[in-house]
């Protein structure tokens, strides 16, 4: 009887892991095509405007889903501090990245973002006890290195800005902390509850920033809605908000509830590679040999990391998860 229970448990774990990887692939595709939406949206508004409209659409979609009872949010009696911290790091990542890109190029931003899995690896090993084997570490480094090389070789020039470097590095650390906290709080909150908090906090924060700037520059409500009168911008922001904020945040939270932090985070690098490949296929951008080689290496690193065995958990990690389950 005990053997049958163990076998059933193993089957259940495999099914849940498959769901996690399916969510990760969907996440990579959604975010991978976000660059086209951003390019379209930026024809009528600036970076802050794009963020505002993204969260507007995400928040509106979330409210509609709640009104029709498609989703249910219940966080009563749960430790709010951990939930708010998770959302704050996620929103902080976006705010720091947008600010950092004022001083640096998008290529530099992508390179710093590529480092997120390594930062997650370090943080998760310390706070969650998610230790990795040397082989898993090699796969992580392979994926990161391949993406950095692809971005660097595709750039006409990379300049160094101290302010941009600090802000972009801070944004990557914030993203890494958000991912670790999603994993950290998985026993307390459903993925949709984490997603709702992220959407609500981002909606409030970025709209407040727009209002403050609008007052300072003398802009009114008409300027707020003007970019959305362009149907292409409206559709692009709708995709960025519903697809790349609401769905992607939910998928990230979901897959981090099913797999180790670094294995979930590594798919962010896949999405960047998809963005580059999509630019070649859809926008007719030039295809270079390093695009092919580096994309193969990125995929190889992700597949290798996914198939390699877990490094196990240290006693400290087990203690942390025990504390988590009791809301400590």
Phi and psi in degrees as GROMACS dihedral restraints (atoms count N, CA, C in turn):
[ dihedral_restraints ]
;  ai    aj    ak    al  type     phi  dphi    fc
    3     4     5     6     1   -64.4    20    10
    4     5     6     7     1   -39.8    20    10
    6     7     8     9     1   -63.0    20    10
    7     8     9    10     1   -40.9    20    10
    9    10    11    12     1   -64.6    20    10
   10    11    12    13     1   -38.8    20    10
   12    13    14    15     1   -65.1    20    10
   13    14    15    16     1   -40.2    20    10
   15    16    17    18     1   -65.0    20    10
   16    17    18    19     1   -43.5    20    10
   18    19    20    21     1   -63.8    20    10
   19    20    21    22     1   -40.8    20    10
   21    22    23    24     1   -65.4    20    10
   22    23    24    25     1   -38.8    20    10
   24    25    26    27     1   -63.9    20    10
   25    26    27    28     1   -41.8    20    10
   27    28    29    30     1   -64.1    20    10
   28    29    30    31     1   -40.0    20    10
   30    31    32    33     1   -63.7    20    10
   31    32    33    34     1   -41.7    20    10
   33    34    35    36     1   -62.9    20    10
   34    35    36    37     1   -43.4    20    10
   36    37    38    39     1   -63.0    20    10
   37    38    39    40     1   -38.7    20    10
   39    40    41    42     1   -66.6    20    10
   40    41    42    43     1   -39.9    20    10
   42    43    44    45     1   -63.8    20    10
   43    44    45    46     1   -43.0    20    10
   45    46    47    48     1   -65.6    20    10
   46    47    48    49     1   -36.9    20    10
   48    49    50    51     1   -67.0    20    10
   49    50    51    52     1   -38.6    20    10
   51    52    53    54     1   -63.2    20    10
   52    53    54    55     1   -39.9    20    10
   54    55    56    57     1   -62.3    20    10
   55    56    57    58     1   -39.8    20    10
   57    58    59    60     1   -62.4    20    10
   58    59    60    61     1   -43.0    20    10
   60    61    62    63     1   -72.1    20    10
   61    62    63    64     1   -33.0    20    10
   63    64    65    66     1   -63.5    20    10
   64    65    66    67     1   -41.7    20    10
   66    67    68    69     1   -64.1    20    10
   67    68    69    70     1   -38.7    20    10
   69    70    71    72     1   -64.9    20    10
   70    71    72    73     1   -40.6    20    10
   72    73    74    75     1   -66.8    20    10
   73    74    75    76     1   -44.3    20    10
   75    76    77    78     1   -61.1    20    10
   76    77    78    79     1   -42.2    20    10
   78    79    80    81     1   -58.0    20    10
   79    80    81    82     1   -46.6    20    10
   81    82    83    84     1   -61.7    20    10
   82    83    84    85     1   -41.3    20    10
   84    85    86    87     1   -67.4    20    10
   85    86    87    88     1   -46.1    20    10
   87    88    89    90     1   -57.4    20    10
   88    89    90    91     1   -52.5    20    10
   90    91    92    93     1   -70.3    20    10
   91    92    93    94     1   -32.1    20    10
   93    94    95    96     1   -61.2    20    10
   94    95    96    97     1   -32.3    20    10
   96    97    98    99     1   -93.8    20    10
   97    98    99   100     1     3.3    20    10
   99   100   101   102     1   -66.4    20    10
  100   101   102   103     1   -26.7    20    10
  102   103   104   105     1   -61.8    20    10
  103   104   105   106     1   -33.1    20    10
  105   106   107   108     1   -68.3    20    10
  106   107   108   109     1   -39.7    20    10
  108   109   110   111     1   -63.9    20    10
  109   110   111   112     1   -39.8    20    10
  111   112   113   114     1   -65.0    20    10
  112   113   114   115     1   -42.2    20    10
  114   115   116   117     1   -60.7    20    10
  115   116   117   118     1   -42.0    20    10
  117   118   119   120     1   -67.0    20    10
  118   119   120   121     1   -45.9    20    10
  120   121   122   123     1   -63.6    20    10
  121   122   123   124     1   -35.5    20    10
  123   124   125   126     1   -74.7    20    10
  124   125   126   127     1    -3.6    20    10
  126   127   128   129     1   -74.2    20    10
  127   128   129   130     1   -18.9    20    10
  129   130   131   132     1  -122.9    20    10
  130   131   132   133     1    -9.4    20    10
  132   133   134   135     1  -151.1    20    10
  133   134   135   136     1   170.9    20    10
  135   136   137   138     1   -94.4    20    10
  136   137   138   139     1  -173.9    20    10
  138   139   140   141     1   -62.0    20    10
  139   140   141   142     1   -40.9    20    10
  141   142   143   144     1   -64.6    20    10
  142   143   144   145     1   -40.4    20    10
  144   145   146   147     1   -61.0    20    10
  145   146   147   148     1   -41.8    20    10
  147   148   149   150     1   -60.4    20    10
  148   149   150   151     1   -44.1    20    10
  150   151   152   153     1   -62.9    20    10
  151   152   153   154     1   -43.0    20    10
  153   154   155   156     1   -59.4    20    10
  154   155   156   157     1   -50.4    20    10
  156   157   158   159     1   -67.9    20    10
  157   158   159   160     1   -34.5    20    10
  159   160   161   162     1   -60.5    20    10
  160   161   162   163     1   -47.5    20    10
  162   163   164   165     1   -74.4    20    10
  163   164   165   166     1   -27.4    20    10
  165   166   167   168     1   -60.9    20    10
  166   167   168   169     1   -49.1    20    10
  168   169   170   171     1   -65.1    20    10
  169   170   171   172     1   -41.9    20    10
  171   172   173   174     1   -63.4    20    10
  172   173   174   175     1   -42.6    20    10
  174   175   176   177     1   -66.6    20    10
  175   176   177   178     1   -43.6    20    10
  177   178   179   180     1   -61.6    20    10
  178   179   180   181     1   -42.6    20    10
  180   181   182   183     1   -64.7    20    10
  181   182   183   184     1   -39.7    20    10
  183   184   185   186     1   -64.3    20    10
  184   185   186   187     1   -43.5    20    10
  186   187   188   189     1   -62.0    20    10
  187   188   189   190     1   -43.3    20    10
  189   190   191   192     1   -61.3    20    10
  190   191   192   193     1   -44.3    20    10
  192   193   194   195     1   -62.1    20    10
  193   194   195   196     1   -36.7    20    10
  195   196   197   198     1   -71.7    20    10
  196   197   198   199     1   -40.5    20    10
  198   199   200   201     1   -63.7    20    10
  199   200   201   202     1   -37.4    20    10
  201   202   203   204     1   -88.6    20    10
  202   203   204   205     1     7.0    20    10
  204   205   206   207     1    58.9    20    10
  205   206   207   208     1    30.9    20    10
  207   208   209   210     1   -72.8    20    10
  208   209   210   211     1   -35.5    20    10
  210   211   212   213     1  -126.3    20    10
  211   212   213   214     1   158.6    20    10
  213   214   215   216     1  -133.8    20    10
  214   215   216   217     1   129.6    20    10
  216   217   218   219     1  -109.0    20    10
  217   218   219   220     1   123.3    20    10
  219   220   221   222     1  -141.2    20    10
  220   221   222   223     1    99.7    20    10
  222   223   224   225     1  -114.9    20    10
  223   224   225   226     1    16.0    20    10
  225   226   227   228     1   -65.2    20    10
  226   227   228   229     1   136.8    20    10
  228   229   230   231     1    74.8    20    10
  229   230   231   232     1     6.4    20    10
  231   232   233   234     1  -104.6    20    10
  232   233   234   235     1   151.8    20    10
  234   235   236   237     1   -65.9    20    10
  235   236   237   238     1   106.8    20    10
  237   238   239   240     1   -70.6    20    10
  238   239   240   241     1   -28.6    20    10
  240   241   242   243     1   -59.8    20    10
  241   242   243   244     1   -43.9    20    10
  243   244   245   246     1   -66.5    20    10
  244   245   246   247     1   -38.6    20    10
  246   247   248   249     1   -66.1    20    10
  247   248   249   250     1   -45.9    20    10
  249   250   251   252     1   -65.7    20    10
  250   251   252   253     1   -35.9    20    10
  252   253   254   255     1   -64.5    20    10
  253   254   255   256     1   -43.5    20    10
  255   256   257   258     1   -58.6    20    10
  256   257   258   259     1   -48.8    20    10
  258   259   260   261     1   -65.9    20    10
  259   260   261   262     1   -39.7    20    10
  261   262   263   264     1   -62.5    20    10
  262   263   264   265     1   -40.7    20    10
  264   265   266   267     1   -66.6    20    10
  265   266   267   268     1   -38.0    20    10
  267   268   269   270     1   -65.3    20    10
  268   269   270   271     1   -48.7    20    10
  270   271   272   273     1   -66.7    20    10
  271   272   273   274     1   -37.8    20    10
  273   274   275   276     1   -61.5    20    10
  274   275   276   277     1   -37.5    20    10
  276   277   278   279     1   -57.4    20    10
  277   278   279   280     1   -47.6    20    10
  279   280   281   282     1   -66.4    20    10
  280   281   282   283     1   -42.7    20    10
  282   283   284   285     1   -63.9    20    10
  283   284   285   286     1   -44.7    20    10
  285   286   287   288     1   -67.2    20    10
  286   287   288   289     1   -38.1    20    10
  288   289   290   291     1   -65.9    20    10
  289   290   291   292     1   -46.1    20    10
  291   292   293   294     1   -61.8    20    10
  292   293   294   295     1   -42.3    20    10
  294   295   296   297     1   -67.0    20    10
  295   296   297   298     1   -41.1    20    10
  297   298   299   300     1   -63.4    20    10
  298   299   300   301     1   -34.4    20    10
  300   301   302   303     1   -72.0    20    10
  301   302   303   304     1    -9.3    20    10
  303   304   305   306     1   -69.3    20    10
  304   305   306   307     1   -32.5    20    10
  306   307   308   309     1  -102.1    20    10
  307   308   309   310     1   -12.5    20    10
  309   310   311   312     1  -133.8    20    10
  310   311   312   313     1   171.7    20    10
  312   313   314   315     1   -85.9    20    10
  313   314   315   316     1   165.1    20    10
  315   316   317   318     1   -65.7    20    10
  316   317   318   319     1   -30.1    20    10
  318   319   320   321     1   -64.5    20    10
  319   320   321   322     1   -45.1    20    10
  321   322   323   324     1   -60.4    20    10
  322   323   324   325     1   -40.8    20    10
  324   325   326   327     1   -61.4    20    10
  325   326   327   328     1   -41.3    20    10
  327   328   329   330     1   -67.0    20    10
  328   329   330   331     1   -36.5    20    10
  330   331   332   333     1   -65.2    20    10
  331   332   333   334     1   -44.4    20    10
  333   334   335   336     1   -65.0    20    10
  334   335   336   337     1   -37.2    20    10
  336   337   338   339     1   -65.3    20    10
  337   338   339   340     1   -32.1    20    10
  339   340   341   342     1   -63.7    20    10
  340   341   342   343     1   -21.6    20    10
  342   343   344   345     1   -80.7    20    10
  343   344   345   346     1    -8.7    20    10
  345   346   347   348     1   -54.1    20    10
  346   347   348   349     1   -44.9    20    10
  348   349   350   351     1   -57.7    20    10
  349   350   351   352     1   -37.8    20    10
  351   352   353   354     1   -67.2    20    10
  352   353   354   355     1   -41.5    20    10
  354   355   356   357     1   -63.9    20    10
  355   356   357   358     1   -42.2    20    10
  357   358   359   360     1   -60.8    20    10
  358   359   360   361     1   -42.1    20    10
  360   361   362   363     1   -57.2    20    10
  361   362   363   364     1   -45.4    20    10
  363   364   365   366     1   -66.4    20    10
  364   365   366   367     1   -48.1    20    10
  366   367   368   369     1   -66.0    20    10
  367   368   369   370     1   -43.8    20    10
  369   370   371   372     1   -65.3    20    10
  370   371   372   373     1   -35.0    20    10
  372   373   374   375     1   -68.2    20    10
  373   374   375   376     1   -31.5    20    10
  375   376   377   378     1   -80.3    20    10
  376   377   378   379     1   -48.6    20    10
  378   379   380   381     1   -96.0    20    10
  379   380   381   382     1   -26.0    20    10
  381   382   383   384     1  -109.3    20    10
  382   383   384   385     1    -9.4    20    10
  384   385   386   387     1    69.9    20    10
  385   386   387   388     1    24.0    20    10
  387   388   389   390     1   -86.8    20    10
  388   389   390   391     1    87.4    20    10
  390   391   392   393     1   -84.7    20    10
  391   392   393   394     1   147.4    20    10
  393   394   395   396     1  -120.2    20    10
  394   395   396   397     1   154.5    20    10
  396   397   398   399     1   -77.8    20    10
  397   398   399   400     1   167.1    20    10
  399   400   401   402     1   -62.5    20    10
  400   401   402   403     1   -31.6    20    10
  402   403   404   405     1   -67.7    20    10
  403   404   405   406     1   -43.3    20    10
  405   406   407   408     1   -62.3    20    10
  406   407   408   409     1   -41.3    20    10
  408   409   410   411     1   -62.0    20    10
  409   410   411   412     1   -37.3    20    10
  411   412   413   414     1   -64.5    20    10
  412   413   414   415     1   -40.7    20    10
  414   415   416   417     1   -65.5    20    10
  415   416   417   418     1   -39.4    20    10
  417   418   419   420     1   -62.7    20    10
  418   419   420   421     1   -47.6    20    10
  420   421   422   423     1   -64.4    20    10
  421   422   423   424     1   -36.1    20    10
  423   424   425   426     1   -62.2    20    10
  424   425   426   427     1   -45.7    20    10
  426   427   428   429     1   -64.3    20    10
  427   428   429   430     1   -45.6    20    10
  429   430   431   432     1   -64.1    20    10
  430   431   432   433     1   -46.6    20    10
  432   433   434   435     1   -63.4    20    10
  433   434   435   436     1   -42.0    20    10
  435   436   437   438     1   -63.4    20    10
  436   437   438   439     1   -41.1    20    10
  438   439   440   441     1   -68.4    20    10
  439   440   441   442     1   -42.3    20    10
  441   442   443   444     1   -62.0    20    10
  442   443   444   445     1   -42.6    20    10
  444   445   446   447     1   -63.2    20    10
  445   446   447   448     1   -43.5    20    10
  447   448   449   450     1   -60.1    20    10
  448   449   450   451     1   -45.5    20    10
  450   451   452   453     1   -66.4    20    10
  451   452   453   454     1   -43.1    20    10
  453   454   455   456     1   -65.8    20    10
  454   455   456   457     1   -41.7    20    10
  456   457   458   459     1   -71.6    20    10
  457   458   459   460     1   -25.6    20    10
  459   460   461   462     1   -85.6    20    10
  460   461   462   463     1    -4.3    20    10
  462   463   464   465     1   -93.3    20    10
  463   464   465   466     1   140.3    20    10
  465   466   467   468     1   -76.9    20    10
  466   467   468   469     1   -15.3    20    10
  468   469   470   471     1   174.0    20    10
  469   470   471   472     1   136.4    20    10
  471   472   473   474     1  -119.7    20    10
  472   473   474   475     1   115.1    20    10
  474   475   476   477     1   -97.8    20    10
  475   476   477   478     1   160.0    20    10
  477   478   479   480     1  -107.9    20    10
  478   479   480   481     1   124.9    20    10
  480   481   482   483     1  -121.0    20    10
  481   482   483   484     1   116.3    20    10
  483   484   485   486     1   -54.8    20    10
  484   485   486   487     1   -44.7    20    10
  486   487   488   489     1   -64.6    20    10
  487   488   489   490     1   -45.0    20    10
  489   490   491   492     1   -63.3    20    10
  490   491   492   493     1   -41.3    20    10
  492   493   494   495     1   -62.7    20    10
  493   494   495   496     1   -45.1    20    10
  495   496   497   498     1   -63.3    20    10
  496   497   498   499     1   -45.5    20    10
  498   499   500   501     1   -67.4    20    10
  499   500   501   502     1   -42.0    20    10
  501   502   503   504     1   -70.8    20    10
  502   503   504   505     1   -37.6    20    10
  504   505   506   507     1   -65.1    20    10
  505   506   507   508     1   -40.7    20    10
  507   508   509   510     1   -63.0    20    10
  508   509   510   511     1   -36.8    20    10
  510   511   512   513     1   -65.7    20    10
  511   512   513   514     1   -39.2    20    10
  513   514   515   516     1   -66.6    20    10
  514   515   516   517     1   -41.1    20    10
  516   517   518   519     1   -64.0    20    10
  517   518   519   520     1   -40.5    20    10
  519   520   521   522     1   -63.7    20    10
  520   521   522   523     1   -41.7    20    10
  522   523   524   525     1   -63.2    20    10
  523   524   525   526     1   -42.4    20    10
  525   526   527   528     1   -63.0    20    10
  526   527   528   529     1   -43.2    20    10
  528   529   530   531     1   -65.4    20    10
  529   530   531   532     1   -37.8    20    10
  531   532   533   534     1   -62.2    20    10
  532   533   534   535     1   -44.4    20    10
  534   535   536   537     1   -63.5    20    10
  535   536   537   538     1   -41.2    20    10
  537   538   539   540     1   -65.4    20    10
  538   539   540   541     1   -41.0    20    10
  540   541   542   543     1   -68.2    20    10
  541   542   543   544     1   -32.0    20    10
  543   544   545   546     1   -60.7    20    10
  544   545   546   547     1   -40.6    20    10
  546   547   548   549     1   -70.3    20    10
  547   548   549   550     1   -39.4    20    10
  549   550   551   552     1   -63.4    20    10
  550   551   552   553     1   -35.2    20    10
  552   553   554   555     1  -101.0    20    10
  553   554   555   556     1    11.1    20    10
  555   556   557   558     1   -62.1    20    10
  556   557   558   559     1   -26.1    20    10
  558   559   560   561     1   -84.4    20    10
  559   560   561   562     1   -11.7    20    10
  561   562   563   564     1  -101.4    20    10
  562   563   564   565     1   -32.9    20    10
  564   565   566   567     1  -129.6    20    10
  565   566   567   568     1   145.6    20    10
  567   568   569   570     1   -74.8    20    10
  568   569   570   571     1   152.0    20    10
  570   571   572   573     1   -53.0    20    10
  571   572   573   574     1   -38.1    20    10
  573   574   575   576     1   -67.5    20    10
  574   575   576   577     1   -29.2    20    10
  576   577   578   579     1   -71.7    20    10
  577   578   579   580     1   -38.3    20    10
  579   580   581   582     1   -65.8    20    10
  580   581   582   583     1   -43.0    20    10
  582   583   584   585     1   -60.6    20    10
  583   584   585   586     1   -45.4    20    10
  585   586   587   588     1   -58.7    20    10
  586   587   588   589     1   -43.4    20    10
  588   589   590   591     1   -65.7    20    10
  589   590   591   592     1   -39.8    20    10
  591   592   593   594     1   -62.8    20    10
  592   593   594   595     1   -46.6    20    10
  594   595   596   597     1   -64.0    20    10
  595   596   597   598     1   -45.0    20    10
  597   598   599   600     1   -63.8    20    10
  598   599   600   601     1   -44.8    20    10
  600   601   602   603     1   -66.3    20    10
  601   602   603   604     1   -41.9    20    10
  603   604   605   606     1   -65.6    20    10
  604   605   606   607     1   -40.4    20    10
  606   607   608   609     1   -59.2    20    10
  607   608   609   610     1   -46.4    20    10
  609   610   611   612     1   -68.5    20    10
  610   611   612   613     1   -47.5    20    10
  612   613   614   615     1   -63.6    20    10
  613   614   615   616     1   -49.3    20    10
  615   616   617   618     1   -76.3    20    10
  616   617   618   619     1   -32.4    20    10
  618   619   620   621     1   -68.2    20    10
  619   620   621   622     1   -36.7    20    10
  621   622   623   624     1   -63.2    20    10
  622   623   624   625     1   -41.5    20    10
  624   625   626   627     1   -63.1    20    10
  625   626   627   628     1   -40.7    20    10
  627   628   629   630     1   -66.4    20    10
  628   629   630   631     1   -40.8    20    10
  630   631   632   633     1   -63.3    20    10
  631   632   633   634     1   -44.7    20    10
  633   634   635   636     1   -60.7    20    10
  634   635   636   637     1   -45.3    20    10
  636   637   638   639     1   -66.6    20    10
  637   638   639   640     1   -40.0    20    10
  639   640   641   642     1   -61.4    20    10
  640   641   642   643     1   -41.8    20    10
  642   643   644   645     1   -64.6    20    10
  643   644   645   646     1   -42.7    20    10
  645   646   647   648     1   -65.4    20    10
  646   647   648   649     1   -33.9    20    10
  648   649   650   651     1   -98.9    20    10
  649   650   651   652     1     1.3    20    10
  651   652   653   654     1    74.7    20    10
  652   653   654   655     1    26.6    20    10
  654   655   656   657     1   -88.3    20    10
  655   656   657   658     1   146.9    20    10
  657   658   659   660     1  -110.8    20    10
  658   659   660   661     1  -170.4    20    10
  660   661   662   663     1   -65.5    20    10
  661   662   663   664     1   -28.6    20    10
  663   664   665   666     1   -62.9    20    10
  664   665   666   667     1   -42.0    20    10
  666   667   668   669     1   -65.3    20    10
  667   668   669   670     1   -27.6    20    10
  669   670   671   672     1   -65.0    20    10
  670   671   672   673     1   -44.9    20    10
  672   673   674   675     1   -92.9    20    10
  673   674   675   676     1   -12.9    20    10
  675   676   677   678     1   -52.7    20    10
  676   677   678   679     1   -48.9    20    10
  678   679   680   681     1   -59.5    20    10
  679   680   681   682     1   -29.8    20    10
  681   682   683   684     1   -76.4    20    10
  682   683   684   685     1    -7.5    20    10
  684   685   686   687     1   -73.1    20    10
  685   686   687   688     1   -17.4    20    10
  687   688   689   690     1   -83.0    20    10
  688   689   690   691     1   115.9    20    10
  690   691   692   693     1   -60.0    20    10
  691   692   693   694     1   -35.2    20    10
  693   694   695   696     1   -63.9    20    10
  694   695   696   697     1   -42.0    20    10
  696   697   698   699     1   -67.8    20    10
  697   698   699   700     1   -39.9    20    10
  699   700   701   702     1   -59.0    20    10
  700   701   702   703     1   -48.4    20    10
  702   703   704   705     1   -65.8    20    10
  703   704   705   706     1   -42.1    20    10
  705   706   707   708     1   -61.9    20    10
  706   707   708   709     1   -45.3    20    10
  708   709   710   711     1   -68.1    20    10
  709   710   711   712     1   -32.9    20    10
  711   712   713   714     1   -63.0    20    10
  712   713   714   715     1   -42.8    20    10
  714   715   716   717     1   -66.4    20    10
  715   716   717   718     1   -43.9    20    10
  717   718   719   720     1   -63.8    20    10
  718   719   720   721     1   -35.9    20    10
  720   721   722   723     1   -79.7    20    10
  721   722   723   724     1   -53.0    20    10
  723   724   725   726     1   -76.9    20    10
  724   725   726   727     1   -44.1    20    10
  726   727   728   729     1   -79.7    20    10
  727   728   729   730     1   -46.7    20    10
  729   730   731   732     1   -99.9    20    10
  730   731   732   733     1    -2.6    20    10
  732   733   734   735     1  -115.3    20    10
  733   734   735   736     1   -63.1    20    10
  735   736   737   738     1   -63.0    20    10
  736   737   738   739     1   -56.7    20    10
  738   739   740   741     1   -70.3    20    10
  739   740   741   742     1   -43.1    20    10
  741   742   743   744     1   -67.0    20    10
  742   743   744   745     1   -39.5    20    10
  744   745   746   747     1   -64.5    20    10
  745   746   747   748     1   -39.3    20    10
  747   748   749   750     1   -66.7    20    10
  748   749   750   751     1   -43.3    20    10
  750   751   752   753     1   -64.4    20    10
  751   752   753   754     1   -40.7    20    10
  753   754   755   756     1   -62.6    20    10
  754   755   756   757     1   -45.7    20    10
  756   757   758   759     1   -62.7    20    10
  757   758   759   760     1   -40.1    20    10
  759   760   761   762     1   -66.2    20    10
  760   761   762   763     1   -48.4    20    10
  762   763   764   765     1   -70.2    20    10
  763   764   765   766     1   -28.7    20    10
  765   766   767   768     1   -74.8    20    10
  766   767   768   769     1   -12.5    20    10
  768   769   770   771     1   -84.5    20    10
  769   770   771   772     1   -11.8    20    10
  771   772   773   774     1  -108.6    20    10
  772   773   774   775     1   -21.1    20    10
  774   775   776   777     1  -140.9    20    10
  775   776   777   778     1   166.5    20    10
  777   778   779   780     1   -60.7    20    10
  778   779   780   781     1   153.1    20    10
  780   781   782   783     1   -55.6    20    10
  781   782   783   784     1   -46.4    20    10
  783   784   785   786     1   -69.5    20    10
  784   785   786   787     1   -33.7    20    10
  786   787   788   789     1   -68.6    20    10
  787   788   789   790     1   -34.5    20    10
  789   790   791   792     1   -74.4    20    10
  790   791   792   793     1   -40.2    20    10
  792   793   794   795     1   -69.2    20    10
  793   794   795   796     1   -31.1    20    10
  795   796   797   798     1   -60.5    20    10
  796   797   798   799     1   -22.5    20    10
  798   799   800   801     1   -71.2    20    10
  799   800   801   802     1   -15.7    20    10
  801   802   803   804     1   -62.9    20    10
  802   803   804   805     1   -35.0    20    10
  804   805   806   807     1   -70.3    20    10
  805   806   807   808     1   -33.1    20    10
  807   808   809   810     1   -63.6    20    10
  808   809   810   811     1   -40.2    20    10
  810   811   812   813     1   -63.2    20    10
  811   812   813   814     1   -36.6    20    10
  813   814   815   816     1   -66.3    20    10
  814   815   816   817     1   -40.4    20    10
  816   817   818   819     1   -64.0    20    10
  817   818   819   820     1   -39.2    20    10
  819   820   821   822     1   -63.0    20    10
  820   821   822   823     1   -38.4    20    10
  822   823   824   825     1   -58.9    20    10
  823   824   825   826     1   -43.4    20    10
  825   826   827   828     1   -68.7    20    10
  826   827   828   829     1   -44.8    20    10
  828   829   830   831     1   -64.5    20    10
  829   830   831   832     1   -40.2    20    10
  831   832   833   834     1   -63.1    20    10
  832   833   834   835     1   -36.0    20    10
  834   835   836   837     1   -61.8    20    10
  835   836   837   838     1   -36.4    20    10
  837   838   839   840     1   -71.1    20    10
  838   839   840   841     1   -47.1    20    10
  840   841   842   843     1   -73.7    20    10
  841   842   843   844     1   -46.7    20    10
  843   844   845   846     1   -89.2    20    10
  844   845   846   847     1   -43.5    20    10
  846   847   848   849     1   -94.0    20    10
  847   848   849   850     1    -2.3    20    10
  849   850   851   852     1    72.4    20    10
  850   851   852   853     1    22.4    20    10
  852   853   854   855     1   -69.6    20    10
  853   854   855   856     1   152.8    20    10
  855   856   857   858     1   -62.5    20    10
  856   857   858   859     1   137.1    20    10
  858   859   860   861     1   -95.6    20    10
  859   860   861   862     1   120.1    20    10
  861   862   863   864     1  -108.1    20    10
  862   863   864   865     1   161.0    20    10
  864   865   866   867     1   -60.6    20    10
  865   866   867   868     1   -34.8    20    10
  867   868   869   870     1   -71.7    20    10
  868   869   870   871     1   -23.0    20    10
  870   871   872   873     1   -61.1    20    10
  871   872   873   874     1   -46.3    20    10
  873   874   875   876     1   -67.5    20    10
  874   875   876   877     1   -50.4    20    10
  876   877   878   879     1   -61.8    20    10
  877   878   879   880     1   -47.9    20    10
  879   880   881   882     1   -68.7    20    10
  880   881   882   883     1   -35.7    20    10
  882   883   884   885     1   -64.3    20    10
  883   884   885   886     1   -42.4    20    10
  885   886   887   888     1   -61.0    20    10
  886   887   888   889     1   -42.2    20    10
  888   889   890   891     1   -66.7    20    10
  889   890   891   892     1   -38.7    20    10
  891   892   893   894     1   -62.7    20    10
  892   893   894   895     1   -47.7    20    10
  894   895   896   897     1   -63.3    20    10
  895   896   897   898     1   -40.7    20    10
  897   898   899   900     1   -61.9    20    10
  898   899   900   901     1   -40.5    20    10
  900   901   902   903     1   -65.5    20    10
  901   902   903   904     1   -42.1    20    10
  903   904   905   906     1   -66.7    20    10
  904   905   906   907     1   -45.7    20    10
  906   907   908   909     1   -63.5    20    10
  907   908   909   910     1   -43.1    20    10
  909   910   911   912     1   -62.0    20    10
  910   911   912   913     1   -42.5    20    10
  912   913   914   915     1   -64.6    20    10
  913   914   915   916     1   -39.9    20    10
  915   916   917   918     1   -67.5    20    10
  916   917   918   919     1   -37.0    20    10
  918   919   920   921     1   -85.4    20    10
  919   920   921   922     1   -21.4    20    10
  921   922   923   924     1   -71.7    20    10
  922   923   924   925     1   150.2    20    10
  924   925   926   927     1   -71.3    20    10
  925   926   927   928     1   156.7    20    10
  927   928   929   930     1   -68.7    20    10
  928   929   930   931     1   141.9    20    10
  930   931   932   933     1   -74.8    20    10
  931   932   933   934     1    -4.4    20    10
  933   934   935   936     1    86.2    20    10
  934   935   936   937     1   175.0    20    10
  936   937   938   939     1  -120.8    20    10
  937   938   939   940     1   141.3    20    10
  939   940   941   942     1   -79.0    20    10
  940   941   942   943     1   169.2    20    10
  942   943   944   945     1   -59.8    20    10
  943   944   945   946     1   -36.6    20    10
  945   946   947   948     1   -63.3    20    10
  946   947   948   949     1   -41.5    20    10
  948   949   950   951     1   -64.4    20    10
  949   950   951   952     1   -40.4    20    10
  951   952   953   954     1   -64.7    20    10
  952   953   954   955     1   -37.1    20    10
  954   955   956   957     1   -66.6    20    10
  955   956   957   958     1   -42.2    20    10
  957   958   959   960     1   -59.3    20    10
  958   959   960   961     1   -44.1    20    10
  960   961   962   963     1   -69.8    20    10
  961   962   963   964     1   -31.1    20    10
  963   964   965   966     1   -66.0    20    10
  964   965   966   967     1   -41.1    20    10
  966   967   968   969     1   -63.9    20    10
  967   968   969   970     1   -41.0    20    10
  969   970   971   972     1   -60.0    20    10
  970   971   972   973     1   -47.2    20    10
  972   973   974   975     1   -62.9    20    10
  973   974   975   976     1   -20.6    20    10
  975   976   977   978     1  -100.6    20    10
  976   977   978   979     1     8.1    20    10
  978   979   980   981     1    74.0    20    10
  979   980   981   982     1    23.2    20    10
